[in-house]
Amino acid sequence: MIGVLLYHLGSYFSRVLPGRVPRAIAHAIGRVSYYLRVRTRHVIAHNLAIIHGDGLDEQRRRELVRGTILNFAACIQIFLELPSMKWEDIR
């Protein structure tokens, strides 16, 4: 139930807030998620270690984990905008 409420709330704000405000909010949520979701960080870091082996140092792995979480937040925000976007803008 809470997930559905958050989806509708995010979709609403993505439609009514001007310009880059929804993207800035998504970025902020992504940053907060990076710091609060320790398990998610570890899972992504583990997956990157499997993919890259010893080719990544710890600092680069942290950068990729943070980038992955921020990119996911941005993609969710774009997804929430889709119902209100014009077909020309989607192309």
mmCIF file of the C-alpha atoms, coordinates in Angstrom:
data_MODEL
# 
_entry.id   MODEL 
# 
loop_
_atom_site.group_PDB 
_atom_site.id 
_atom_site.type_symbol 
_atom_site.label_atom_id 
_atom_site.label_alt_id 
_atom_site.label_comp_id 
_atom_site.label_asym_id 
_atom_site.label_entity_id 
_atom_site.label_seq_id 
_atom_site.pdbx_PDB_ins_code 
_atom_site.Cartn_x 
_atom_site.Cartn_y 
_atom_site.Cartn_z 
_atom_site.occupancy 
_atom_site.B_iso_or_equiv 
_atom_site.pdbx_formal_charge 
_atom_site.auth_seq_id 
_atom_site.auth_comp_id 
_atom_site.auth_asym_id 
_atom_site.auth_atom_id 
_atom_site.pdbx_PDB_model_num 
ATOM 1  C CA . MET A 1 1  ? 0.000  0.000   0.000   1.00 0.00 ? 1  MET A CA 1 
ATOM 2  C CA . ILE A 1 2  ? 2.764  2.457   0.879   1.00 0.00 ? 2  ILE A CA 1 
ATOM 3  C CA . GLY A 1 3  ? 4.558  1.644   -2.376  1.00 0.00 ? 3  GLY A CA 1 
ATOM 4  C CA . VAL A 1 4  ? 1.469  2.496   -4.416  1.00 0.00 ? 4  VAL A CA 1 
ATOM 5  C CA . LEU A 1 5  ? 0.996  5.735   -2.496  1.00 0.00 ? 5  LEU A CA 1 
ATOM 6  C CA . LEU A 1 6  ? 4.633  6.730   -3.081  1.00 0.00 ? 6  LEU A CA 1 
ATOM 7  C CA . TYR A 1 7  ? 4.310  5.878   -6.789  1.00 0.00 ? 7  TYR A CA 1 
ATOM 8  C CA . HIS A 1 8  ? 1.238  8.109   -7.189  1.00 0.00 ? 8  HIS A CA 1 
ATOM 9  C CA . LEU A 1 9  ? 2.809  10.879  -5.116  1.00 0.00 ? 9  LEU A CA 1 
ATOM 10 C CA . GLY A 1 10 ? 6.025  10.770  -7.178  1.00 0.00 ? 10 GLY A CA 1 
ATOM 11 C CA . SER A 1 11 ? 4.058  10.701  -10.411 1.00 0.00 ? 11 SER A CA 1 
ATOM 12 C CA . TYR A 1 12 ? 1.998  13.694  -9.312  1.00 0.00 ? 12 TYR A CA 1 
ATOM 13 C CA . PHE A 1 13 ? 5.055  15.762  -8.343  1.00 0.00 ? 13 PHE A CA 1 
ATOM 14 C CA . SER A 1 14 ? 6.810  14.817  -11.592 1.00 0.00 ? 14 SER A CA 1 
ATOM 15 C CA . ARG A 1 15 ? 3.880  16.296  -13.501 1.00 0.00 ? 15 ARG A CA 1 
ATOM 16 C CA . VAL A 1 16 ? 3.269  19.479  -11.528 1.00 0.00 ? 16 VAL A CA 1 
ATOM 17 C CA . LEU A 1 17 ? 6.724  20.662  -10.465 1.00 0.00 ? 17 LEU A CA 1 
ATOM 18 C CA . PRO A 1 18 ? 8.501  22.889  -12.971 1.00 0.00 ? 18 PRO A CA 1 
ATOM 19 C CA . GLY A 1 19 ? 11.618 22.150  -14.996 1.00 0.00 ? 19 GLY A CA 1 
ATOM 20 C CA . ARG A 1 20 ? 14.470 20.412  -13.267 1.00 0.00 ? 20 ARG A CA 1 
ATOM 21 C CA . VAL A 1 21 ? 12.928 20.365  -9.794  1.00 0.00 ? 21 VAL A CA 1 
ATOM 22 C CA . PRO A 1 22 ? 11.725 16.729  -10.027 1.00 0.00 ? 22 PRO A CA 1 
ATOM 23 C CA . ARG A 1 23 ? 15.170 15.628  -11.239 1.00 0.00 ? 23 ARG A CA 1 
ATOM 24 C CA . ALA A 1 24 ? 16.862 17.485  -8.404  1.00 0.00 ? 24 ALA A CA 1 
ATOM 25 C CA . ILE A 1 25 ? 14.522 15.779  -5.936  1.00 0.00 ? 25 ILE A CA 1 
ATOM 26 C CA . ALA A 1 26 ? 15.263 12.378  -7.504  1.00 0.00 ? 26 ALA A CA 1 
ATOM 27 C CA . HIS A 1 27 ? 18.982 13.081  -7.241  1.00 0.00 ? 27 HIS A CA 1 
ATOM 28 C CA . ALA A 1 28 ? 18.605 14.001  -3.567  1.00 0.00 ? 28 ALA A CA 1 
ATOM 29 C CA . ILE A 1 29 ? 16.584 10.843  -2.908  1.00 0.00 ? 29 ILE A CA 1 
ATOM 30 C CA . GLY A 1 30 ? 19.263 8.832   -4.705  1.00 0.00 ? 30 GLY A CA 1 
ATOM 31 C CA . ARG A 1 31 ? 21.985 10.339  -2.532  1.00 0.00 ? 31 ARG A CA 1 
ATOM 32 C CA . VAL A 1 32 ? 20.026 9.637   0.647   1.00 0.00 ? 32 VAL A CA 1 
ATOM 33 C CA . SER A 1 33 ? 19.379 6.089   -0.570  1.00 0.00 ? 33 SER A CA 1 
ATOM 34 C CA . TYR A 1 34 ? 23.092 5.610   -1.171  1.00 0.00 ? 34 TYR A CA 1 
ATOM 35 C CA . TYR A 1 35 ? 23.877 6.419   2.448   1.00 0.00 ? 35 TYR A CA 1 
ATOM 36 C CA . LEU A 1 36 ? 20.907 4.708   4.111   1.00 0.00 ? 36 LEU A CA 1 
ATOM 37 C CA . ARG A 1 37 ? 20.577 1.493   2.082   1.00 0.00 ? 37 ARG A CA 1 
ATOM 38 C CA . VAL A 1 38 ? 23.703 -0.284  3.229   1.00 0.00 ? 38 VAL A CA 1 
ATOM 39 C CA . ARG A 1 39 ? 22.575 -3.704  2.025   1.00 0.00 ? 39 ARG A CA 1 
ATOM 40 C CA . THR A 1 40 ? 21.863 -2.379  -1.474  1.00 0.00 ? 40 THR A CA 1 
ATOM 41 C CA . ARG A 1 41 ? 25.326 -0.793  -1.580  1.00 0.00 ? 41 ARG A CA 1 
ATOM 42 C CA . HIS A 1 42 ? 26.932 -4.097  -0.602  1.00 0.00 ? 42 HIS A CA 1 
ATOM 43 C CA . VAL A 1 43 ? 24.957 -6.076  -3.177  1.00 0.00 ? 43 VAL A CA 1 
ATOM 44 C CA . ILE A 1 44 ? 25.907 -3.695  -5.989  1.00 0.00 ? 44 ILE A CA 1 
ATOM 45 C CA . ALA A 1 45 ? 29.552 -3.659  -4.870  1.00 0.00 ? 45 ALA A CA 1 
ATOM 46 C CA . HIS A 1 46 ? 29.577 -7.462  -4.756  1.00 0.00 ? 46 HIS A CA 1 
ATOM 47 C CA . ASN A 1 47 ? 28.096 -7.671  -8.252  1.00 0.00 ? 47 ASN A CA 1 
ATOM 48 C CA . LEU A 1 48 ? 30.690 -5.220  -9.555  1.00 0.00 ? 48 LEU A CA 1 
ATOM 49 C CA . ALA A 1 49 ? 33.440 -7.315  -7.969  1.00 0.00 ? 49 ALA A CA 1 
ATOM 50 C CA . ILE A 1 50 ? 32.111 -10.379 -9.784  1.00 0.00 ? 50 ILE A CA 1 
ATOM 51 C CA . ILE A 1 51 ? 31.933 -8.524  -13.092 1.00 0.00 ? 51 ILE A CA 1 
ATOM 52 C CA . HIS A 1 52 ? 35.275 -6.724  -12.878 1.00 0.00 ? 52 HIS A CA 1 
ATOM 53 C CA . GLY A 1 53 ? 37.266 -9.102  -10.675 1.00 0.00 ? 53 GLY A CA 1 
ATOM 54 C CA . ASP A 1 54 ? 40.389 -7.425  -9.321  1.00 0.00 ? 54 ASP A CA 1 
ATOM 55 C CA . GLY A 1 55 ? 40.215 -4.732  -11.999 1.00 0.00 ? 55 GLY A CA 1 
ATOM 56 C CA . LEU A 1 56 ? 38.563 -2.190  -9.693  1.00 0.00 ? 56 LEU A CA 1 
ATOM 57 C CA . ASP A 1 57 ? 40.118 -0.547  -6.697  1.00 0.00 ? 57 ASP A CA 1 
ATOM 58 C CA . GLU A 1 58 ? 37.896 0.268   -3.717  1.00 0.00 ? 58 GLU A CA 1 
ATOM 59 C CA . GLN A 1 59 ? 37.488 3.960   -4.548  1.00 0.00 ? 59 GLN A CA 1 
ATOM 60 C CA . ARG A 1 60 ? 36.414 3.269   -8.142  1.00 0.00 ? 60 ARG A CA 1 
ATOM 61 C CA . ARG A 1 61 ? 33.980 0.603   -6.944  1.00 0.00 ? 61 ARG A CA 1 
ATOM 62 C CA . ARG A 1 62 ? 32.391 3.091   -4.507  1.00 0.00 ? 62 ARG A CA 1 
ATOM 63 C CA . GLU A 1 63 ? 32.050 5.631   -7.340  1.00 0.00 ? 63 GLU A CA 1 
ATOM 64 C CA . LEU A 1 64 ? 30.340 3.046   -9.534  1.00 0.00 ? 64 LEU A CA 1 
ATOM 65 C CA . VAL A 1 65 ? 27.999 1.991   -6.722  1.00 0.00 ? 65 VAL A CA 1 
ATOM 66 C CA . ARG A 1 66 ? 27.010 5.609   -6.061  1.00 0.00 ? 66 ARG A CA 1 
ATOM 67 C CA . GLY A 1 67 ? 26.568 6.231   -9.797  1.00 0.00 ? 67 GLY A CA 1 
ATOM 68 C CA . THR A 1 68 ? 24.402 3.127   -10.147 1.00 0.00 ? 68 THR A CA 1 
ATOM 69 C CA . ILE A 1 69 ? 22.075 4.219   -7.353  1.00 0.00 ? 69 ILE A CA 1 
ATOM 70 C CA . LEU A 1 70 ? 21.862 7.793   -8.663  1.00 0.00 ? 70 LEU A CA 1 
ATOM 71 C CA . ASN A 1 71 ? 21.165 6.545   -12.181 1.00 0.00 ? 71 ASN A CA 1 
ATOM 72 C CA . PHE A 1 72 ? 18.405 4.277   -10.882 1.00 0.00 ? 72 PHE A CA 1 
ATOM 73 C CA . ALA A 1 73 ? 16.781 7.236   -9.084  1.00 0.00 ? 73 ALA A CA 1 
ATOM 74 C CA . ALA A 1 74 ? 16.960 9.304   -12.299 1.00 0.00 ? 74 ALA A CA 1 
ATOM 75 C CA . CYS A 1 75 ? 15.419 6.469   -14.339 1.00 0.00 ? 75 CYS A CA 1 
ATOM 76 C CA . ILE A 1 76 ? 12.546 6.097   -11.867 1.00 0.00 ? 76 ILE A CA 1 
ATOM 77 C CA . GLN A 1 77 ? 11.886 9.834   -12.065 1.00 0.00 ? 77 GLN A CA 1 
ATOM 78 C CA . ILE A 1 78 ? 11.779 9.717   -15.866 1.00 0.00 ? 78 ILE A CA 1 
ATOM 79 C CA . PHE A 1 79 ? 9.467  6.708   -15.672 1.00 0.00 ? 79 PHE A CA 1 
ATOM 80 C CA . LEU A 1 80 ? 7.121  8.690   -13.420 1.00 0.00 ? 80 LEU A CA 1 
ATOM 81 C CA . GLU A 1 81 ? 7.070  11.507  -15.992 1.00 0.00 ? 81 GLU A CA 1 
ATOM 82 C CA . LEU A 1 82 ? 6.095  9.245   -18.900 1.00 0.00 ? 82 LEU A CA 1 
ATOM 83 C CA . PRO A 1 83 ? 2.293  9.451   -18.532 1.00 0.00 ? 83 PRO A CA 1 
ATOM 84 C CA . SER A 1 84 ? 2.389  13.233  -18.854 1.00 0.00 ? 84 SER A CA 1 
ATOM 85 C CA . MET A 1 85 ? 5.037  13.465  -21.612 1.00 0.00 ? 85 MET A CA 1 
ATOM 86 C CA . LYS A 1 86 ? 4.179  14.241  -25.201 1.00 0.00 ? 86 LYS A CA 1 
ATOM 87 C CA . TRP A 1 87 ? 5.054  11.592  -27.766 1.00 0.00 ? 87 TRP A CA 1 
ATOM 88 C CA . GLU A 1 88 ? 7.437  14.017  -29.506 1.00 0.00 ? 88 GLU A CA 1 
ATOM 89 C CA . ASP A 1 89 ? 9.382  14.511  -26.263 1.00 0.00 ? 89 ASP A CA 1 
ATOM 90 C CA . ILE A 1 90 ? 9.703  10.762  -25.747 1.00 0.00 ? 90 ILE A CA 1 
ATOM 91 C CA . ARG A 1 91 ? 11.276 10.284  -29.160 1.00 0.00 ? 91 ARG A CA 1 
# 
